[in-house]
Amino acid sequence: MKLSDFDYDLPQEYIAQTPLEKRDHSKLLVYNRVTQKHEIRHFYDIADYLNPGDVLVLNNTRVMPARLVGKKISTGADIEILLLKKRGIDTYEVLVKPLKRLRTGDSVVLGENVSAALLSKNEQDGTAVMRFFTAGKEIFENVLERIGTAPLPHYITEKLKNSERYQTVYNRISGSSAAPTAGLHWTPELLEKVKNKGVIVAEVLLHVGLGTFRPVKVENITEHNMHSEYYEISAESAAIIKKAKSENRRVICVGTTSLRTLEGSFAKHNCFCADRGETNIFIYPPYKSHVADALITNFHLPKSTLLMLVSAFVGREKILELYEIAKKNRFRFFSFGDSMLLC
């Protein structure tokens, strides 16, 4: 398929710049793939569409304060670093802006007694590997909480007043460079409500990485190179999902990250099992899901791999039609925007 097949027009005013005061008050566009009918509700109505025995899959990753700003020691030039993935003790794969200003061995000061040195860089994909240094025996991850900030997407220009609003309420394991934004709509009370209804929650982990920041640049989308992301599926979650599938109960993924975790693992092993590793699964039409029966997701950027994923789930023409319906009903788009339930 062509990259241009996944384009649509979105005026700037539709891009949500700030989160709503109440997480679960976002709008919810519900599309039933069987009846081909849609409804417009609010996210706090989500329990109406979940059944006892459904398995709700949550990605429990936490966003690192991954954006660092410093100066090149030798020249004083401004340098911005975005942590992508931990590679070793105090060593990370990163994005650097501007990368051309750094050579191997160059150092950047990031704060009092904190610095980083460039170990290598990849001119092809724009990534680099840096080692971070702290004074004394202080652990870099602890320093990071002081000097780093939330790496908000480029299309969000307003400052976030509360960094926890770019985290899900069920986050547990730090390591992502971006939030699994479909999960931002959940509140503890709403999760408790669906559990009391008989919905079973299974947690997985996928640390959101470089793919979130890299646009598709090739017209033939099959030539696009997806970067890998680290994931984990516990034995408990694998057992819950395996039992649900064997009993024809629905597995509902909260977000494309949860779906990529399950589908990536299934593609590797052809079964539902405890697993951990790296996945670079690229989902686009006519891919058919092996695990997910329904998907809760936000509205995605034009020409993005995430738009391709949801197009595979309901069909390219249908997803673009639903996006037009959302625009006519003044839905908010992207990370802090409104939500969809595709079931």
C-alpha positions, 0 to 999 in steps of 0.5 A: 500500500502507498503512504498517501493512502493513509493521509488526511487533512487535520486543521491545527485547532483539532490537536489537543494541547492540554489534557482535560481536567478529568481524565475520563471525560474525553469523548469516545467514538464507538465502532462495532465491526459486526453491525458497522454502526457507530456511537458517540459517548464519553469515556466514562461510559466505557463499562457499557461496552465491556462484558463479564469475562472480557480481558482488558490488557493494560501496558504498565510502562512509565514514561521516563523524564527522558528530555535533557537539555545541556551544553557541549563542553568544548563550545557551549552549543545548546544540545538536546538529548532524548533518551530512547532505550537503555543499552547498559549501565549508564548507557542509552540509545538517544536522539540528539539535536543537533547530532551534527554538532557532536563527534565521538568523544564529545561531552555535554554538561547536563547539570551540576555534576552530571554530564554525557559523552558520545560513544557512537552515532548512526548517521542513517537513522539519526540515533546515537549512544551516550554514556552518562556520568554523575558525581560520587556514587549517585545512580543516573536514574535518580539524577534523571528524575531531577534534571529530565522533563517529560518528552512531549510530542512536537505538536504539543506546544503548551507547557504541561502543568502536571507531568503525571497527566502524561502518565497512566494511573496504572504505570509501574515500570519506567522506561518509555520515551512516550506515553501509551496515550490510550491509557490516559483516559482511565481513572482508578475509579473507572478501572474498579468499576469495570473490575466489579462488572467482571472484567479481568485486567491483565498487565503487559509491558512495552517501553515505547521507543523510537518508532513513535518519533520517526515518520514513514518516509517511503511511499511503499510502506512495506519498505519502512523499517520499524525500530524494536521496542522492549516488551514483557508478558508475565506468566500470569497475564499469558495464562489469563489471555490463553484461557480467554481465547480458548473460551472465546472471551474477548481480549481488549487491548488498551492502546496500540502498544498493548496490541503490538506486545501481544501480536509481536509475541504471538508472531514469534511463538505462535502461542500465548506464552510468558515472554520478553524481548524486542519486537519490531512488528509492523501492522498494516492492512490486510493484517488480521489480529491473532490476539486482540478482539477489540481495541481502545485507541486515540486518534493518530497522525496522518501517514503514521504507522499507528494509523496503519495499525488501526486501518488493519483493525477495521479497514483503511476506508472505514478508519478514515471515515470514522476520523471524518465523523470525529472531526465533524463532532469536534473530537480532539486528536492525538496524545491528549485527545479523545478516544475510540473503541473499535470492537 
